């Protein structure tokens, strides 16, 4: 497909190597992210899907440099953003990147906005810190950004408080704050999950327009496979802190290779009443304190055999498609 | 099989206070004239966005809210204003499974007590309750020995299985399922959906399935009603509704859900504006503020829910 080739030969803007993030709690160590490698190309929309507790949000937090302290630690790994390892930078230097070159859209706009501050102020903060703009010129800039995200009558709205806005408008305010410095990389963590369906559509349309218009690179973290199919160029599937499969979006939906990806896709409800039963992945997610040895999916996998006691290596099944399973060729 | 439950022009208004110094009471019209019937052994799906009144309908049927006006007919009997022992009798037929299994299960009660509480209320002996609970646990495919555990030891999907077992404890005829899978992951959701279907076949249950997730409703329901701001805008059997929706709101709603397949992306219909508030709904058609096919006259008169084809009802002036 043309869109696939559109991004296939671009250079990488972000490269993550062997990222491990652990949480040291009273009950033991939670290995939230266990060695994740990926790269994101310029101007592509890269999806990260997984169910709850797969570690997808923690990866987003690590890229922003906001993994919850004191429990959370980036135990090892490198995150190269435009060729420089941001994990080696001092907090001051990271602050210059965060919100400026890498921006973040959180899931729930209600908790992300400060209820005591006017929305204009919250959008304008980034101008002050990152652009060093004079206080006098900030209001005009704020109104400009609010127009970009289609907030109606922005001149009046700047003085509103978050509680005066609907959920959809709040999410637009969040997107405006994220856009204010025209970041190169936008990380969106479940940007539409807290919204109603018709409002979701508005926000999806807005994010896609903006991504194209400002030629941003985007990481979309979600559990919604419909959203992935609509927005992403390439997708990685995460299970218990490891990427089990990564592929261009069409390949993933057409030819899923990992048993977990297959299970996930076939457990989606489709069809009418009285149609076939849905496939269910047997078993439960493992306790985060005690991940099974070897392949973490093996206790639930219909194809598991002795070798699954060892962690499978990531293998390229085709040029752009990689999978972490011992038996991907047979299944 | 006949009609199990029927709603006739049901209304539920909530009185809310507004104003700081001059207190005034205004009506929040959560449900504003809704009629439909559910056949015995059938699943009726109710879809709509937040604030459209779908949960209120469920709670009115459970008699957790008093109706403002209208009628509820259960097996040919008017149950709208039941009280005392006849209300108890009605409630034996109807149970509920709610959205959040973290809020609906008391964290201090062991699972056998949670499931058996309706029976304890009915003064069953402890041994009889425990036997029945074991039976119910088997029915919802949980290990029998988990009866002595607490809810926090269970995953979200298992908690919802417990909630279903509790709903089944008094052998009801009718279950209101209010977003039972919206907090679950896809894999847990699939097993709960299969279970809901299988239990219906086995126990001849009738369901009211309330959800905002259109794919889930389609999978479960044979008839579906679409609600917008307290009113039904379209009512049809599931296949007709999903394959040829007629009301502009239904069309937009269906087009708003991205299909989990990159080659099946449908035409986009993006509705402008926000979901309107049921406190001061606009006059005429409530959808006119966002309707892509708005015409002169839409805001003057309210469109009635009319039968377009046999069994397919639509409330729109231009159909």
Contacts between the chains, C-beta under 8 A, distances in Angstrom:
chain1	res1	chain2	res2	distance
A	51	B	185	3.9
A	51	B	186	6.7
A	51	B	187	6.7
A	52	B	185	5.6
A	166	B	274	4.6
A	166	B	275	7.6
A	168	B	274	5.6
A	169	B	274	7.2
A	196	B	49	4.0
A	196	B	50	5.6
A	196	B	212	7.2
A	196	B	275	6.0
A	197	B	49	6.2
A	197	B	212	6.4
A	197	B	214	7.5
A	197	B	253	6.0
A	197	B	256	4.6
A	197	B	257	6.2
A	198	B	49	6.5
A	198	B	252	6.1
A	198	B	253	6.5
A	198	B	256	5.2
A	198	B	271	4.7
A	198	B	275	7.3
A	198	B	290	7.9
A	199	B	49	7.9
A	199	B	274	6.9
A	199	B	275	7.3
A	200	B	256	6.4
A	201	B	252	8.0
A	201	B	255	7.6
A	201	B	256	4.0
A	201	B	268	7.0
A	201	B	269	7.9
A	201	B	270	5.3
A	201	B	271	7.3
A	202	B	270	5.8
A	202	B	271	7.3
A	202	B	272	7.9
A	204	B	258	7.4
A	205	B	268	7.1
A	205	B	270	5.4
A	223	B	185	6.9
A	223	B	186	7.2
A	224	B	258	7.8
A	225	B	186	7.6
A	225	B	260	4.0
A	226	B	257	6.2
A	226	B	258	3.7
A	226	B	259	5.9
A	226	B	260	4.6
A	227	B	258	5.7
A	228	B	260	7.6
A	229	B	258	6.1
A	229	B	259	6.5
A	229	B	260	5.3
A	229	B	261	5.5
A	229	B	262	4.6
A	229	B	264	7.8
A	229	B	265	7.1
A	230	B	258	3.9
A	230	B	262	7.7
A	230	B	265	6.0
A	249	B	262	5.1
A	250	B	262	5.1
A	250	B	263	7.2
A	253	B	260	7.2
A	253	B	261	5.6
A	253	B	262	5.7
A	253	B	263	7.9
A	263	B	187	6.6
A	264	B	186	6.0
A	264	B	187	6.7
A	265	B	260	7.2
A	267	B	186	5.3
A	267	B	187	5.2
A	267	B	189	7.4
A	267	B	190	3.7
A	268	B	186	6.1
A	268	B	190	7.7
A	268	B	215	7.2
A	268	B	260	5.5
A	269	B	189	7.5
A	269	B	190	7.2
A	269	B	193	6.0
A	269	B	215	4.8
A	269	B	216	5.2
A	269	B	218	7.4
A	269	B	219	3.9
A	270	B	215	6.6
A	270	B	219	7.0
A	271	B	218	7.4
A	271	B	219	6.5
A	272	B	218	6.3
A	272	B	219	7.4
A	272	B	238	5.9
A	272	B	239	5.8
A	272	B	242	7.7
A	273	B	43	6.8
A	273	B	197	8.0
A	273	B	218	7.6
A	273	B	219	6.7
A	273	B	220	6.1
A	273	B	221	6.1
A	273	B	222	5.2
A	273	B	238	6.1
A	275	B	219	7.4
A	277	B	194	5.2
A	277	B	197	7.4
A	278	B	190	4.1
A	278	B	191	7.9
A	278	B	193	5.9
A	278	B	194	5.5
A	278	B	219	7.5
A	279	B	190	6.6
A	280	B	187	6.4
A	280	B	190	4.6
A	280	B	191	4.2
A	280	B	194	6.5
A	281	B	187	4.3
A	281	B	190	7.8
A	284	B	155	5.3
A	284	B	157	7.5
A	284	B	158	7.6
A	285	B	155	6.9
A	285	B	185	8.0
